[in-house]
Every structure is written in structure tokens, then in C-alpha cells.
Amino acid sequence: MRCLALLLALVPAIAFGAFDANSVKLGDNEAAVRKAFPGIHCKALEWKSDAADRRCDDAKAPFAGVEARVTFYLKADSVRGFDIRFDSGNLNPVADFLKRRYGKPVSEAREKIVRKGKEEREVFKILWEQGTDKAVLTSLSTGKRASLSVMRGNFDEEIYRVK
């Protein structure tokens, strides 16, 4: 009986594990990235940053049943963040896939952006958090691309802070 209770307690952790892209999780190494994305190209980061020292890019990778562009950022051979960009027409199926994969989001919102003399726009945003890791799915109503950004710690603040 105790084993059953323990197993049931672990089900959410197993069902909604770490944020991943095709099984590549934050913390995985470059070999795992290359295995999951055979067409990916990896190289040293073009700028100095505390967030990453290498990046791996693939222009045509499958993700959540759609074609996407992926970029993984690594520091000391550990994935610290990744971005996945795809056609905004695929937003709903990708969002549904991520909700099944990552679990219930912390927040989901549509925010209107109104600026004088400009077309009204809407930003769709879903946020998931697990400790210091977070995933953010965003799409701008007037844009052609939607994106998923997954990061650990202060990655998003540090990646483009040039050293």
C-alpha cells in the first residue's frame, strides 16, 4: 500500500518532468542535442556572455508535430536555455501539446497593445515555472512567428548582456 501511495505521489513529477524539446532537457549536454536533432549545427557563441559559450541551431526541425527552428544555448556543455520558433498558424496545436507535456501553466493571457496612431495588436502568452526553470510561449497577433523560450535561472537577462 505504501508503494502505491509513493507511486501516485510521483505521477505528476513523471508526467510533467523537466522542460524539454524532443527529449532534450535543460542541463543535458551537446551530445544529447546532436542526437535529438541530427541536422543541428553547433559553434562557439559570437559574443561573450555569462549565460552561454556555445549555440546549436537547426532551421528545419520537427517539434510538437510542426516544422520549427531551434536554438540551444550551452554553458560548460550544459543546456542553459533554448528557443523554438514556428509559424504562428500552428500556435493552438503547439500550445495544446505543451500543456499536455509541461502540465498546467502558471498563467495564460491575451494582452492588447494599443498605441496612438498604430494598429491594435494582441500578445498571447503562456508561462510555466518549475523552480528556477521557466518556459514561455508567446505570439504577437500581427506576427508570422510564435516562439517558445525555455531557460534556467537568469538566462534571459544574461544571454545578450555582452561581457
N, C-alpha and C positions, 0 to 999 in steps of 0.2 A: 504494500500500500504506500509506504514511504517513497519507493522508487517511482510509482505512478505520479505522486504529488510533485516530486522533483522534476520529472519529465514534463509535466504540464506547466510547471513554472518556467521551464526553459524554452517552451514552444515559441513565445514571442521573440526571444533572442535569436532562435534559429531561423524563424520565418522572416524576420526583419533584421538581418545581420548588418554588417558594415555597408556603407555606401559603396557601390561598385559600378563598373561599366564592363559588361561581358565577362564578369567574374574577376576583373582587376580591381582590387580594393586599395583604399588609402593605406600606405605602409608597405605595399608589395614592391618588388624590385623590377628593374628594367627587363629582366628575362621574362617575367610574368606578363609584362606589357607586350613584348615581342611575340610571345606565344599566343596570346588572345587576339592580337592584331598583326598578322604576318606581313602586311604591306606597310607597316609603320616605319617612319624614318626618324632616327634619334640623333641628336647632336648637342654640343655644348650650348648653353644659353648665351645669347648675343650680348647680354649686359650682366653686370654684377648685381646680385640680389641675395639677401639672406634667405629668401623663400625657396630658391631652386638654383641648381647649377646645370641641369640638363632639361631638354624638352624633347618629346616624341610626338610627331604629327602624322595623321593619316587623313587624306582628303576624301576617301570613299570607304567608310567603314559601316558595317551594319550595327544598329543599336535599336533596341525596342521595336524591331520589325521595320525600321525605316533606314534610309541611307543618311549617314551623318558624317561630319568632320569632327575628328577628335584630337585633342592636345592633352598630353600628360606632362606634368612638371615634376621633376625628381630632384631631391637633395640628398647627397650621400647615398645614392642608389635606393632611395625610398620615395614612393609616390606621395607627394605632399598636396597635390591638387590636380584636377582635370576639368576640361571644358568639352562639352559636346554641343555642336551646333547643327541644326536641321531645319528643313522647310517648315515655316510656321503653320502651313496647312495640316501638318501632322501633330500639332500641339495636343489635341484631345487624346488620341491613342497613346502618345508618349506619356502624357500626364496619368492616364489610367494605368499604364504599365508600371510607372514609378510608384504610384500609390499601392499597387499590389506588392511591388518589390521592396520598397522602403518603409511601408506602413503608413499610418495616418500622419498627415503633415501637421506641423505646429501651427501654420497659418496658410490660408489661401485667400487671395484677394484680387479684385479688379479695381484699379485706381484710375480715375480720369485725370488727364493733364490738360488744363485749359490755360492757354496763353493768348493774350490780346492780339488779334490780327493773324492768328495761326489756327490751323485745323485742330480740332479737339482729338486727342489721342487717348488710348487706354493701355495701361500696362497690366498684364496678368502675371501674378507671382505666387508661387507655392514654395514654402520653406519647410525643410525637415532638419532636425537637430538631434545629434546623439553625442552627448558630452561636448568636446571641443570641435567635433566634426559637424559640418553642415552641408546641405545640398539645397540649391536654389534654382528653380525652373522659372524662366521669365520669357515673356513675349510682348512685343510692342505691336499694337493693332495696325500700325502703318508700316511695319517691317516685314521683310520676306523671311527672316530667320528667327528661330526661337533658340534658346540655349539653356543648358543645364550646367551649372558650375558647382563643383564639389571640392571642398577644401578642409584642411586641418588647421586648427589654431588661427593665427593671424595671417595666414597665407594671402588672403585677398588684399590686405593692407600692405604687405611687404613685396609682392611679386613685381610690381612696377616701380618700386622705390629704388632708384638707381644708387648704387654704392660707389 
